[in-house]
Amino acid sequence: MCLGLPMLVKSHEGNVAQCSVNTSPDTPLETVDLSLVGPQKTGTWVLVFLGAAREVITVERAEQIRNALTAIEAVMNGNEIDVNDLFSDLVGEEPQLPSHLQNNN
C-alpha cells in the first residue's frame, strides 16, 4: 500500500523541491519531484507519493491527511484513541455517491 504524505515546499529549483512534513525548521528535508504538478512556490503544500508530488493541496487538506495518518498509526500500534477527533471533517456527514451513480429521477 502506498500512502501519500502532505509535504511543505521549503525551496525549489525548476521541477525539484526540498520539502518537509511540517513547518518546523528542524525537520529533515526530502527531495521531491514536481514534474506532475509543475514548479511550486515556497510555502505550498503538496501530496507526495514515493518521492513525487501528485497534487497541490491546501493547508486544511494537509491537516486532514495528517490526522488520518495519525489515526492509522495509532490503530496499527494498538493504541485506543477517539478517532472522531482525528476525523472531525467526516463526523456527522453522510457519504455521497458520485453524480454518475446517483439516482437523479
N, C-alpha and C positions, 0 to 999 in steps of 0.2 A: 504494500500500500504506500502511496506517495502522498504526503501531506504538504500543503502549501504553507509557507511561513510569511507573515507580513514583515516587511523589512523597510527601513527608512534609508533613503538615499542620503549619504553623507558627503560624497563628492562624486564627480563623474567626468569622463572624457569620452566623447562620442557615445558609442553603444556599450560602454563598460562603466560600471559604477562600483564604488565602495559603499557597502550598506551594513547596517546593524539591525538587530532585532528589537532594539528600543532606543530611547533618546539619551540614555546615559553615556557620558563621554568615555567611560571606562570599558564599555562593551567592545569586544573584538570586532573588527571589520571583516566582511567577506566580499570577495569579488563576485559581482552579479552581471550576467549578460543581459543587456537591454534590447537586443535585436528585435524581439517580438513586440515591444511596446514603444520603441524609439527612445531617443535621448530624453532624460527627465531631469528636472531641476532639483537641486539640493533641497531636502525637506519633503520630498514627495514619498508617499508610501506606495510600495509595490508588493504584489503577492508573488512569492518566489517558489518555484518547484525545481529541485535538482540544479540549482545554480543559475536558473534563467527566470527573469521576471516575465510573468504571463499576463498580468493585469495591473493597471493603475487603480488603487483603491483610496477611499477616504480614511481619515484618521478614525472615524467612528467604526467603519468596517474592519479596520485593523484591530481595534479593541474587541470587537465581537469575535473575530477569529482567534485572537489570543485567549479570550475567555473560554472558547470551545476547546482549544488545545490544553488549557489548564484543567478543564473538566476531564478530558480523556486521560491525561497523565495521572490525575488523582485516582480515577477508577482503575487504571492499569496497576497502580501501586497499592490498591486495596484500601485506599482512604475513603472514609464515609464523609461525603460533603453534600451540601444542599445545592444541587445543580441549577435550581431556579435562579439563584443569584448570578450564576455564570451564563445563563441563557435568558436573561430578563427581556430581551427583544422578542422572544418566542412565547413567553408565558401569557396565556390568555388569548393567543392568536389561533384562529382556525386555519389549517392548511388549505391552500388554494390550488386547484388544478390549473395547469397551463391552459390558456384560452382555447387552443385547438382540441382540448379534451373535455371542455365544459359543455354541458347540455344547454345550448342557447335558444331554447324554444320560446 
